[in-house]
């Protein structure tokens, strides 16, 4: 294999992972732009739209523990390539779907299919790159996701009049198939890094992770900050912009671009500066504390309309770049061979949070509107509730809650 710092290694290792995560994030956020078309065609309520979109998060989250065990045992090449074939099938079925049930099932298949795209990349980086480069590589791979989110905003909105949302998903199906082939052919063999644990030992190690205070220290913030941001970005940001700020769909899609450009800028900043910061003692936990505090401040400014719209959404996207540091911060408390299992356990909490926030916001909006509030007021109340949960989940990250490496719940 080429040395890890060479362009050849970037093409062979980083590029396939980047394309996979690009597609994963595009599919995560695309419903924010196509939601008006889905709602109009299928006559969906807010709760139904939230549930339809969040089946991606539900299937993705449920897959995390098996994916973590499989990545540690078989490596990312076979696991991610195989799952992307399911993505292709799910996208094709979504393009063919004619009712709520068919579309929800197809979106769940998509969520299952892309469930290893980020974790597979992080596992690959842990195998093939030194520890001091982990934050940088994580920043770069998350930047690829930000590009996917950008593609899912204005470019997809521009394609809808030409192809319709069904045509967009036929293209996605073909791209998923091509990326699966690239990963299988390009990534190095992982045999030397494979875990030798039996299934029983692997499950026991997962139980140990979930019984650890070190894990639960990061679980709530992963659910509320990481999951909450995904729920807003992938669905509720556009309704907020249209109803709370009075924008039309095209303008709301442009503001979503601003959010995603901010996220891209933040991820690239971590990618460029991560190794430099790590060598000077700035750890992932430090980035989490600063970034999450900033997100709370910006979200309050969004809620109360305290600054220009584009500035706030850009800052929110930029600060959200620290979300990916949750995986590294949590995994640093456990032995290195458990990396994929720890990071997927944290990812499970993030996607459980995304599912509950995305669906829960829809249900809350239906109830609040039934109680007499208009859509803008209902969105403000629901968003305020999310900010409150995020503030509470921030507390365990403070120094007073520090635990020793691998500390158990007991």
C-alpha positions in Angstrom: 0.0 0.0 0.0 1.2 3.5 -0.7 2.4 5.6 2.3 -0.6 7.1 4.0 0.3 10.7 3.3 0.7 10.3 -0.5 -1.9 11.3 -3.1 -2.2 7.7 -4.1 -3.3 6.7 -0.6 -5.8 9.6 -0.5 -7.2 8.3 -3.8 -7.3 4.7 -2.7 -8.5 5.2 0.9 -10.0 8.6 1.5 -11.8 9.1 -1.8 -14.0 6.0 -1.6 -14.9 6.8 2.0 -15.6 10.4 1.1 -17.9 9.4 -1.7 -19.8 7.0 0.5 -20.4 9.6 3.2 -21.2 12.3 0.6 -24.1 10.1 -0.6 -25.1 9.2 3.0 -25.5 12.8 4.0 -27.2 13.8 0.7 -29.8 11.1 1.5 -30.1 12.2 5.1 -31.0 15.8 4.2 -32.8 15.5 0.8 -36.3 15.2 2.3 -36.0 18.8 3.6 -36.2 20.0 0.0 -38.6 17.5 -1.4 -40.9 17.6 1.7 -43.4 20.1 0.1 -43.7 17.8 -3.0 -44.2 14.8 -0.7 -46.7 16.5 1.5 -48.7 17.8 -1.5 -48.7 14.5 -3.4 -49.4 12.2 -0.4 -51.5 14.7 1.7 -49.3 14.1 4.8 -49.7 15.6 8.2 -46.8 17.0 10.1 -46.5 13.8 12.2 -46.6 11.6 9.1 -44.0 13.6 7.3 -41.7 13.5 10.4 -42.2 9.7 10.7 -41.6 9.1 7.0 -38.4 11.0 7.0 -37.2 9.6 10.4 -37.5 6.0 9.3 -34.0 6.6 7.8 -32.7 7.5 11.3 -34.6 4.6 13.0 -33.1 1.9 10.6 -29.7 3.6 10.7 -29.7 3.6 14.5 -30.8 0.0 14.9 -28.0 -1.1 12.6 -25.3 0.6 14.6 -24.4 -2.1 17.1 -24.3 -4.9 14.4 -22.4 -2.6 12.1 -19.8 -1.9 14.8 -19.2 -5.6 15.5 -19.0 -6.3 11.8 -16.5 -3.5 11.1 -14.2 -4.6 13.9 -14.5 -8.2 12.7 -14.6 -7.9 8.9 -13.3 -4.4 8.2 -14.9 -1.5 6.3 -14.3 -2.7 2.7 -16.7 -5.6 2.7 -19.2 -4.2 5.2 -19.7 -0.8 3.6 -19.7 -2.1 0.1 -22.3 -4.7 0.9 -24.6 -2.2 2.7 -24.4 0.3 -0.2 -26.1 -2.3 -2.4 -29.0 -2.1 0.0 -28.9 1.7 -0.4 -29.2 1.3 -4.2 -32.2 -1.0 -3.7 -33.9 1.3 -1.2 -33.5 4.4 -3.5 -35.0 2.4 -6.4 -38.0 1.4 -4.3 -38.4 5.0 -3.1 -38.5 6.1 -6.7 -41.3 3.6 -7.3 -43.2 4.2 -4.1 -46.9 5.2 -4.4 -48.0 5.5 -0.8 -46.8 6.4 2.7 -46.0 2.8 3.7 -44.0 2.0 0.6 -42.0 5.2 0.9 -41.4 4.8 4.6 -40.1 1.2 4.1 -37.9 2.3 1.2 -36.4 5.2 3.3 -35.7 2.7 6.1 -33.8 0.5 3.6 -31.8 3.6 2.6 -31.0 4.3 6.2 -29.8 0.7 6.7 -27.7 0.8 3.6 -25.7 3.9 4.5 -25.4 3.0 8.2 -21.6 2.2 7.8 -20.6 5.1 5.6 -19.2 7.3 8.4 -18.3 4.6 10.9 -16.6 2.6 8.2 -14.5 5.6 7.3 -13.6 6.2 11.0 -12.6 2.6 11.4 -10.5 2.7 8.3 -8.7 5.9 9.5 -8.1 4.2 12.9 -6.5 1.3 11.1 -4.5 3.2 8.4 -3.6 6.6 9.9 -1.8 7.6 13.2 -3.7 8.8 16.2 -2.6 12.4 15.9 -4.3 12.6 12.5 -7.7 11.3 13.6 -9.3 14.7 14.2 -8.1 16.0 10.9 -9.3 13.0 8.9 -12.6 13.1 10.7 -12.9 16.8 9.7 -12.2 16.0 6.1 -14.6 13.1 5.9 -17.3 15.3 7.5 -16.6 17.9 4.9 -17.5 15.4 2.3 -20.8 15.0 4.1 -21.3 18.7 4.1 -20.9 18.6 0.3 -23.6 16.0 0.2 -25.9 18.3 2.3 -25.1 21.2 -0.1 -26.1 19.0 -3.1 -29.3 18.1 -1.3 -30.3 21.8 -1.1 -30.3 24.2 -4.0 -29.0 21.7 -6.7 -31.8 19.2 -5.9 -34.4 22.0 -5.7 -33.3 23.0 -9.2 -33.5 19.5 -10.5 -37.1 18.9 -9.2 -38.9 20.7 -12.1 -36.8 18.6 -14.6 -36.7 15.2 -13.0 -39.2 15.2 -10.1 -38.2 13.6 -6.8 -38.6 10.2 -8.3 -36.0 10.9 -11.0 -33.6 12.2 -8.3 -33.8 8.9 -6.5 -33.2 6.8 -9.7 -29.9 8.8 -10.0 -29.1 8.1 -6.3 -29.6 4.3 -6.9 -27.1 4.3 -9.7 -24.6 6.3 -7.8 -24.8 4.0 -4.7 -24.1 1.0 -6.9 -21.0 2.6 -8.4 -19.6 3.7 -5.0 -20.1 0.1 -3.7 -18.0 -1.2 -6.5 -15.3 1.4 -6.0 -15.0 0.7 -2.3 -14.7 -3.1 -2.9 -12.0 -2.6 -5.6 -10.1 0.3 -4.0 -9.7 -0.2 -0.3 -6.7 -2.2 1.1 -7.2 -5.7 2.6 -8.2 -5.5 6.3 -7.2 -9.0 7.4 -4.3 -7.8 9.6 -6.6 -5.5 11.6 -9.5 -7.9 12.0 -10.9 -8.6 15.5 -10.6 -12.3 16.6 -13.4 -12.0 19.1 -16.2 -14.5 19.0 -19.7 -13.2 18.6 -20.3 -13.8 22.3 -17.2 -11.9 23.2 -18.2 -9.0 20.9 -21.6 -8.8 22.4 -20.1 -8.8 25.9 -17.8 -6.0 25.0 -20.8 -4.0 23.7 -22.6 -4.6 27.0 -19.5 -3.3 28.8 -19.6 -0.1 26.8 -23.2 0.5 27.5 -22.6 0.0 31.3 -19.7 2.5 31.3 -20.0 5.9 32.8 -17.6 7.1 30.2 -20.1 6.2 27.5 -23.1 7.8 29.1 -21.2 11.0 29.7 -21.4 11.5 25.9 -24.7 9.8 25.1 -27.2 12.6 26.0 -25.3 15.3 24.1 -25.0 13.0 21.1 -28.7 12.5 21.1 -29.7 16.1 21.7 -27.0 18.1 19.8 -25.9 15.7 17.1 -29.4 14.1 16.7 -31.2 17.4 17.1 -29.1 19.1 14.4 -29.6 16.2 12.0 -33.4 16.4 12.6 -33.5 20.1 11.9 -31.1 20.0 8.9 -32.8 17.0 7.2 -36.4 18.2 7.6 -37.5 21.0 10.0 -35.1 23.7 8.9 -37.1 24.4 5.8 -40.5 24.6 7.5 -38.9 26.9 10.1 -37.5 29.2 7.4 -40.8 29.2 5.5 -43.2 29.7 8.4 -41.2 31.5 11.1 -39.2 33.7 8.8 -41.7 33.9 5.9 -39.5 32.7 3.1 -40.6 30.9 0.0 -39.2 27.4 -0.8 -36.5 28.7 -3.1 -35.2 31.3 -0.6 -35.5 28.7 2.2 -33.4 26.3 0.1 -30.8 29.0 -0.3 -30.6 29.5 3.5 -30.1 25.8 3.8 -27.2 26.1 1.5 -25.8 28.8 3.8 -26.2 26.4 6.7 -24.4 23.7 4.8 -21.6 26.0 3.6 -21.0 26.9 7.3 -20.8 23.2 8.1 -18.4 22.6 5.3 -16.2 25.6 6.5 -16.2 24.2 10.0 -15.3 20.7 8.9 -12.5 21.9 6.7 -11.2 24.0 9.5 -11.0 21.0 11.8 -9.5 19.0 9.0 -6.7 21.6 8.4 -6.1 22.5 12.0 -7.0 19.2 13.8 -3.5 17.7 13.8 -1.9 21.0 14.8 -4.4 21.4 17.7 -3.9 17.8 18.8 -0.1 18.3 19.1 -0.8 21.2 21.4 -3.1 19.3 23.7 -6.5 20.4 22.4 -8.5 17.2 22.6 -11.9 16.3 21.0 -13.6 16.9 24.3 -12.4 20.5 24.3 -13.7 21.1 20.8 -17.1 19.6 21.9 -17.4 21.9 24.9 -16.7 25.0 22.9 -18.7 24.1 19.9 -21.9 23.0 21.8 -21.8 26.1 23.9 -21.6 28.2 20.7 -24.5 26.2 19.1 -26.7 26.9 22.1 -26.0 30.7 21.8 -26.7 30.7 18.1 -29.9 28.7 18.4 -31.2 31.1 21.0 -30.4 34.0 18.5 -32.3 32.1 15.8 -35.3 31.5 18.1 -35.5 35.2 19.0 -34.4 36.6 15.6 -31.4 38.5 17.1 -29.2 38.8 14.1 -29.3 38.6 10.3 -30.7 35.2 9.1 -27.8 34.1 6.9 -25.2 35.0 9.5 -26.9 32.9 12.2 -27.5 29.8 9.9 -23.8 30.0 8.7 -22.6 30.1 12.3 -24.9 27.2 13.3 -23.5 25.1 10.5 -19.9 26.0 11.2 -20.2 25.2 14.9 -22.0 21.9 14.2 -18.7 20.7 12.8 -17.7 19.6 16.3 -20.5 17.0 16.3 -18.1 14.4 14.8 -15.7 14.8 17.7 -18.2 13.0 19.9 -17.0 9.7 18.4 -13.4 10.4 19.1 -14.0 11.8 22.6 -16.0 8.8 23.7 -13.7 6.2 22.0 -10.6 7.7 23.7 -11.9 6.3 27.0 -11.8 2.7 25.7 -9.2 0.3 24.3 -8.4 0.9 20.6 -9.7 -2.5 19.4 -13.2 -1.4 20.5 -13.1 1.8 18.4 -15.8 0.8 16.0 -18.1 -0.6 18.7 -17.8 2.5 20.8 -18.3 4.9 17.9 -21.3 3.1 16.6 -22.8 3.0 20.1 -22.4 6.8 20.2 -23.9 7.0 16.7 -26.8 4.9 17.9 -27.6 7.6 20.5 -27.2 10.3 17.8 -29.6 8.6 15.4 -32.1 7.7 18.2 -32.1 11.4 19.1 -32.6 12.3 15.4 -35.5 9.9 15.1 -37.2 11.0 18.3 -36.6 14.8 17.6 -37.7 14.6 14.0 -40.9 12.6 14.7 -41.5 14.2 18.1 -41.3 17.7 16.6 -43.9 16.7 14.0 -46.2 15.3 16.7 -45.7 18.4 18.9 -46.5 20.7 16.0 -49.8 18.8 15.3 -50.8 19.1 19.0 -49.8 22.7 19.3 -51.7 23.7 16.2 -54.7 21.7 17.3 -54.5 23.8 20.5 -54.9 27.0 18.5 -51.3 28.1 17.8 -50.3 29.1 14.2 -47.5 27.2 12.6 -44.8 29.9 13.4 -45.7 29.9 17.1 -45.9 26.1 17.2 -42.4 25.9 15.6 -41.0 28.4 18.1 -42.4 26.4 21.1 -41.1 23.1 19.8 -37.6 24.6 18.9 -37.4 26.1 22.4 -38.1 22.7 23.9 -35.2 21.2 21.9 -32.8 23.9 23.1 -33.8 23.2 26.7 -33.0 19.5 26.3 -29.6 20.4 24.6 -28.7 22.6 27.5 -29.4 19.8 30.0 -27.4 17.3 28.0 -24.4 19.7 27.9 -23.9 19.4 31.7 -22.1 16.0 31.7 -19.4 17.3 29.4 -18.2 19.8 32.1 -15.0 19.0 34.0 -16.9 18.1 37.2 -18.3 15.0 35.4 -14.9 13.7 34.3 -14.5 9.9 34.6 -11.4 7.7 34.4 -10.7 5.6 31.3 -13.1 2.7 31.0 -14.9 3.6 34.3 -18.0 1.5 34.8 -21.4 2.6 35.9 -20.9 1.0 39.2 
